[in-house]
């Protein structure tokens, strides 16, 4: 018999939201509003045992243990939330997704939202999610506005040629010429929200994200000014997303 729907405490969710910056708090609570009912967060988990490890079911509806649906933040098509700075998940490489979920769970990638979520997922549930997301197509271009010319030129230069006077290699050397990503270690940047990319550069600089190969991104982020981080984030956000994980 399938398990019935159940409630996750709204107080627990509110405690998580309360520590976020206001812009992300508003975006998150707006996306969650359709799931709030009578003071509780309804998560429809009519999951039969045979489908307990269905990554799509977890992504859409959460788990019976109380982990919320990924769609709550990452969108119903998992293309991300530009205003809230939540990244797209569809079409990312399976190995990269697995590494990031494990990093959230073990604390090598600090995040006030994803840490508790990853820790609440069983290893087999994390694997099921990575298989599901890697098999999706990247979303089509959505008419994202182009950055202003100055930011675009600076961001393009940093992305394509780097700035060797500052010992900054081109982003394209690892992430691919179109920002499409390379393998499990170097994720796609094209089409990711600018706020997300900039936040990750800030996290590497601050040392709250420590899970990249050989600490490469820490050294790069340390040499980027805030303006340069903003410029390169805007450049990649304006490029069309590309799936590297697979397609269904």
N, C-alpha and C positions, 0 to 999 in steps of 0.2 A: 504494500500500500504506500502511496506517496505521502510524504510528510506535509502537514498543513502549513499555511503561511504563519509567520510569527513576527513579533515586534523586537526591535533593538531599542534600547533606552535612548530617548531624545537627549537626556542629560549627558550621556557619554559622548554623543556626537557634538553637543554644544560645547563641551569642554575642549574638544579638539579644535573646533572652529575659533574659539575665543583667543587662541594664541597666534592666530594668523594676522598678517597685515590686513588693513581694512579692504583694500581692493580685491584681494583673494578671498576674504571672508564674504564679501557681497556676491562675488561670482559663484562661490561654492554654495552658499545658502540659496541663491536663486535657482541653481540647477537641482538642488535637493527639494525645492518647495513642493513639487508634485508628489513627493514621497512622504510628506509629513501629513499625518492625520491624527487628530485628537490627542496631541502631545506625544505621539510615538512615531518612530520611523518604521513604516511598513516595508518589509522586504518580502516579496512574494517568492517563497521558496518551495513551491510544489515540485520537489525533486524526488524522483524515484531512486532507490538504491542503485539501480543499474546505470543511472546517469549521474551518480554522485561526483564523478571526476570529469564532468562535461565542462570544459573551460568556458564555453559560450554561456552556459547557465550561470556560472559563477560571475562572469563579467556583467551579465544583464541583471541578475537578481541577488547577488551576494551569496553567503553561505549560511547554513543553519547554525553555525557557531557565532554568528553576529557580525561577520565581516561585510561591510556595505558593498553594493554593486560598483564596479569600476566605472560604469556609465554615469554614475552620479557626478563625477568630476571630469572624466575624459570624453564625455559625450556619447550619445546613443550609437553613433557610427565610429566611436573611438578615434576621431580625428583631432582631439584636443580641444582646449578652451583658451582662445587667445587672450581674452580679457583676464581670466584667472591665472594664466601662466601654466596651465596643465598641458602636458605634451600629448601629441598623438601617439597611439600605440599600434594602430593598424599597419601591417606590412613591415614592422621591424624584425630584425633577425632573431631567430629563436634563441641562439646562444647569448646574444646581448640581453634580451629580456630576462632570461634565466639568471644571468649574472647580476643584473640590477635588482631583481626581486630578492635574491640571496643577500645582496649587499644591504638592502633596506632591513632585512631580517637580522643580520649580524651586526649592524651598526656602523659598517664602514662607509655607508652613505646615509648621513643624518637627514631626516625629514620628519617634521612633526605630524604629518598625515600618513605618509607611506610606511614609516617605521612600525606603528601599531598594526597597520593593515597586513603587512608582510609577515609580521610575527604571529598574527592570528590565522594565517593560512598554513595548512599542512604542506610538507614538501611536495606531495603528489598533486595538491591543488595548485601550487605555484607552477609545476610543470605543465599541468593541463591548460593553465592560462597562457603560458608562453607558446604552446602549440597552437592554440586558438588564434592569438593575435598575429603570429608569424604567418598564418595562412590567409589573412585578410589582405585585400587590395588597399593600397594607399588611397586616401580620398582625392578626388579631382580638384584642380585649382578652384579656389572660391572667390576670386577677385580681390585678394588681399591688396590693399594699397601699396604702391611702391614707396620706398623711403625717399626722403629728399635727396637731391643730386649730390650734395656734399657728403652726406652719410653713406650714400650708395657707392660713391667713388672710393671713399676710404675703406668701407667694408669690403668692396670688391678687391681692392689691392691687398688687404690683409688676407683675404680668403684665397686668392689665386697666386700671389707672389710672396706674401709675407713681408717682413721688414727686417732685413738681416743686420742693419745697424743696431737693432735692439735684440738681436738673436731670436727673432720671431720667425719660425718657418711658416710656410703657407698652410692654411687649414686643409687645402686640397691634397697635400701630400699624404695625409692619413685618411681623410674623410671622403676622398674622391673628387674628381674635377667638377662635378655638378652637385656636390654635397650629398651624394646618394648613399654614403656609408660604405665601409669595406669590412666584411666579415663580422665576427662577434665583438671584436675589440673597439671598432671605430663606427659609431652609430651614424645614421643619416642626420644631417642638419637641415636640409632643404625642406621647407614647409613647416618646420616646427615654430611655435609661437616665439616671437622675439623676446617676450618677457621670460619665457622658460630658458632660452639659450643664455640670456644675460644672467639669470639667476644661477645657472650652473657654473658659469665663469666666476661669479662671485663666491660660490660655494667652494670651488677649488682653491681660490685665493685665500679664503678664510680657513681652509682646512677641514670643513665639515663634509666634504666629499673627498674620499681617499681611496677610491676603488679603481682607478685607471691604470693601465699597464705601465709599470716602471715609474710611476709618478709623473708622467709626461705633462699632463694637463696642469698640474700645480705650477710647474716652471713657466709654462706659457701664460697662464692666468696672472701670475705675479708680474709679468712684464707688460701686460696690457693695461692701458689707462682705462678709466671708466668710460670715457668717450669712445675709445676704440672698441671696447666690449659692446657698447650700444650699437656702434656702426656695423660691426660684423654680425651681430645678432639680427639687425634689421635687414642686412643683405640676404642672409640665409632664409629668413622668414618670408621674403618676397619671392623665393624660388619655388617652383612646383614640387610637391612631395613625390617621392619615388619609393616604390615598395622593393625591399631587398629580401624579405623573408619568404615570400611566396604569394600565391593568389588562389582564392576559391571562386 
